[in-house]
Amino acid sequence: MPSWGRNIILIIAMLMVSCSSPPEIFTPTQDTSISILEAVKDPLGVIESSNLTTVEKRSRTGAVKVSRPFENGHGSGTYMTMYGQFVVVTAAHVVEGHTVMHIQERDGSFAIGRLIYTSPTADLAVLHVPPLKTRIAVPYRPKKNTTNLLGAPISYTGFPGHHDLITIRGHVASLEHNMIVSNMFGWFGSSGSGVFDRQGRFLGVVSGIDVGRWNVPIPLDSIVWVAPAWNFDEELLEIRVKTAPPLSSFNSFPGARAPRRGGVRD
């Protein structure tokens, strides 16, 4: 048989093998998955992987979902310790027009966050929150300049779309218009996620994804704009955080039914 004939037979055989049905594998049922999580008592709701860096693991422990009361949609944020207080740092457009936000933790837990700082031009916002039950606060340690930033590996954890607690890696691709332009995945719901470098410094928050401008606008989910932390008015931020009213002064969303005392509505 000529050599080209043998080659054709070999290719056909390889295609038959590669296109054959995969072997049957074991897939845990939902009940089994739940029992595993209950057995390991994982307070984060996820089994952390050794493939994650220390910075990424810390970012995952502080990631929260941020939403407006009585509205659809959500953004993301990072639970932090800042000037002796617990806060959630997010994007200003996530909280636009609201002073009280819904902070979703893990396992259905939630808290109320009150806006104490916002800068629409910088797209940065800070919410004062109580100690969260299922999250671990990340120390606020911002990077305050662009030194050695271009090309640096970065990551964030957030809640893009319908996804739950996704960790995304990328790198700094450019510095434009006093913003960080990165090459990494982003989508609606990612806004407000805290972005960190490899040293664990807080670079800023996810502000939005790029848009290609052809005949129609096309979202470019691999180009993510980051609102940098160096755009905080640090002096004002410190004052707002340190002088935040006690959290005991509010216990519910505005408009919620008031508690009854002695049968008389407040």
C-alpha positions in Angstrom: 0.0 0.0 0.0 1.4 3.4 -0.8 2.5 5.7 2.1 -0.3 8.2 1.4 -2.9 5.4 1.8 -1.5 4.5 5.2 -1.5 8.1 6.3 -5.2 8.4 5.3 -6.1 5.3 7.3 -4.1 6.6 10.3 -5.9 10.0 10.2 -9.3 8.3 10.0 -8.5 6.1 13.0 -7.4 9.1 15.0 -10.6 10.9 14.2 -12.7 7.9 15.2 -10.9 7.8 18.6 -11.1 11.5 19.2 -14.8 11.7 18.3 -15.9 8.7 20.4 -18.1 9.2 23.4 -16.1 10.0 26.6 -16.0 7.3 29.4 -18.7 7.6 32.0 -17.6 9.6 35.0 -18.9 10.1 38.5 -20.8 13.3 39.0 -21.7 14.1 42.6 -25.4 14.8 43.2 -26.5 18.1 44.7 -27.1 16.4 48.1 -23.5 15.0 48.0 -22.0 18.4 47.3 -23.9 20.0 50.1 -22.9 17.3 52.5 -19.2 17.8 51.6 -19.4 21.6 52.3 -21.1 20.9 55.6 -18.5 18.3 56.5 -15.6 20.7 55.9 -17.4 23.6 57.6 -16.1 26.0 55.0 -17.3 29.5 56.2 -16.6 31.0 52.8 -19.0 28.8 50.9 -16.2 27.6 48.7 -13.3 25.2 49.0 -10.2 27.3 48.4 -7.6 26.0 46.0 -3.8 25.9 46.5 -3.6 27.3 42.9 -4.7 30.7 44.2 -2.1 33.1 45.5 -2.3 34.4 49.1 -3.5 37.8 47.7 -6.2 36.1 45.7 -7.4 34.0 48.7 -7.5 37.2 50.8 -9.5 39.0 48.0 -12.0 36.1 47.9 -12.6 36.4 51.7 -13.5 40.1 51.4 -15.6 40.0 48.2 -19.3 41.0 48.6 -22.2 41.7 46.3 -23.6 45.3 46.5 -27.1 46.1 45.4 -29.6 49.0 45.6 -32.6 48.3 47.9 -35.8 47.2 46.1 -34.1 47.3 42.7 -32.8 44.7 40.3 -29.1 44.4 39.3 -26.0 44.5 41.4 -22.3 45.4 41.6 -19.4 44.1 43.6 -17.3 45.4 46.4 -14.5 44.6 48.9 -15.0 44.4 52.6 -12.0 46.3 54.2 -10.7 47.7 57.5 -10.0 51.4 56.9 -8.9 53.9 59.6 -10.2 51.7 62.4 -13.6 51.1 60.8 -15.2 48.3 58.7 -16.1 49.5 55.2 -17.0 48.2 51.7 -15.2 49.9 48.9 -17.0 49.9 45.5 -17.6 52.0 42.4 -19.5 55.3 42.6 -21.8 54.3 39.8 -22.9 51.2 41.7 -24.4 53.4 44.5 -25.4 56.3 42.3 -28.4 58.1 43.8 -28.5 56.0 47.0 -27.2 56.5 50.5 -28.0 53.0 51.8 -27.0 49.8 50.1 -27.7 46.1 50.5 -24.4 44.1 51.2 -24.8 40.4 50.5 -22.3 38.1 52.2 -22.3 34.3 51.9 -25.0 31.7 52.8 -27.8 34.3 52.5 -26.3 36.6 55.1 -26.6 40.3 54.4 -25.9 43.7 56.0 -26.8 47.3 55.5 -24.1 49.7 54.2 -24.3 53.5 54.5 -22.6 55.7 52.1 -19.9 57.9 53.7 -17.8 58.8 50.7 -18.3 59.1 47.0 -16.5 60.7 44.0 -18.5 60.3 40.8 -15.6 61.7 38.8 -13.2 59.2 40.2 -15.9 56.4 40.3 -15.0 55.5 43.9 -17.3 55.0 46.8 -17.0 53.8 50.4 -19.9 52.3 52.5 -19.7 52.1 56.3 -20.8 48.6 57.4 -20.9 46.6 60.7 -18.6 43.6 61.2 -19.7 41.0 58.6 -20.5 37.5 59.7 -19.2 35.4 56.8 -16.5 37.7 55.4 -12.9 38.6 56.5 -11.9 42.2 56.1 -8.9 43.0 53.8 -6.6 45.7 55.2 -6.8 48.9 53.3 -3.3 49.3 51.7 -3.6 51.4 48.5 -0.9 51.9 45.9 -0.6 55.6 45.5 1.3 56.0 42.3 2.0 54.4 38.9 5.6 53.3 39.6 6.4 49.9 38.0 2.7 49.4 37.3 2.7 48.9 33.5 2.6 45.2 32.7 2.1 44.2 36.4 0.0 41.1 37.1 -3.3 42.0 38.8 -6.4 40.2 39.9 -9.9 40.8 41.3 -12.8 38.7 42.8 -16.3 39.7 42.0 -19.8 38.7 40.8 -20.0 39.3 37.0 -23.4 38.5 35.5 -25.1 35.5 37.2 -21.8 34.1 38.4 -20.8 33.6 42.1 -17.4 34.6 43.5 -15.2 34.5 40.4 -11.5 35.3 40.6 -10.1 37.0 37.5 -6.4 37.5 36.6 -4.9 39.9 34.1 -2.2 42.6 33.8 -2.0 46.3 33.4 -2.0 47.1 29.7 -2.0 50.9 29.7 -2.5 54.1 31.8 -5.0 56.4 30.1 -7.1 59.4 31.3 -5.9 58.9 34.8 -7.3 55.4 34.8 -5.8 51.9 34.7 -6.6 50.0 31.5 -6.2 46.2 32.0 -6.3 43.1 29.9 -8.6 40.8 31.9 -12.2 39.6 31.8 -15.0 41.8 33.0 -18.8 41.9 32.7 -21.9 43.6 34.1 -21.9 43.0 37.9 -18.1 43.2 38.1 -18.2 46.9 38.7 -16.8 47.8 42.1 -14.7 44.7 42.6 -11.4 45.5 44.4 -8.3 45.1 42.1 -5.0 44.0 43.7 -1.4 43.6 42.6 0.8 40.7 43.4 2.1 42.4 46.5 -1.5 42.7 47.8 -1.7 46.5 47.3 -5.1 47.8 46.5 -5.0 49.4 43.1 -8.7 50.5 42.8 -12.0 49.1 41.7 -13.4 47.8 38.4 -15.1 50.7 36.7 -16.3 49.3 33.4 -15.5 47.4 30.2 -14.3 48.9 27.0 -16.6 49.4 24.0 -15.6 48.9 20.4 -17.1 51.6 18.2 -18.0 50.3 14.8 -21.5 50.5 13.2 -22.9 49.5 16.6 -21.2 49.6 20.1 -19.7 46.3 20.9 -18.7 45.4 24.6 -15.1 44.3 24.8 -15.1 42.1 27.8 -11.3 41.6 27.8 -10.4 45.3 28.2 -11.4 46.4 31.7 -11.0 50.0 33.0 -10.0 50.3 36.7 -10.7 53.4 38.8 -7.4 53.8 40.7 -7.2 54.2 44.4 -4.8 57.2 44.1 -7.8 59.2 43.0 -9.2 59.1 46.5 -9.2 62.4 48.4 -7.3 60.6 51.2 -7.6 63.5 53.7 -11.4 63.8 53.2 -11.7 60.0 53.1 -10.0 59.6 56.5 -12.3 62.3 58.1 -15.4 60.7 56.7 -14.5 57.2 57.9 -13.3 58.3 61.4 -16.4 60.5 61.9 -19.0 58.1 60.5 -22.1 57.9 62.7 -22.6 54.8 64.9 -24.1 52.0 62.9 -26.7 51.5 65.7 -28.4 54.6 64.5 -30.0 52.7 61.6 -31.3 49.2 61.4 -33.4 49.0 58.2 -33.7 50.4 54.8 -35.5 53.7 54.3 -39.2 53.0 53.6 -39.2 49.7 55.5 -42.1 49.2 57.9 -41.3 50.8 61.3 -41.3 48.5 64.4 -44.3 48.6 66.7 -43.9 49.6 70.3 -47.0 49.2 72.6 -49.2 48.8 69.5 -48.4 52.3 68.2 -46.6 52.6 64.8 -43.5 54.9 64.9 
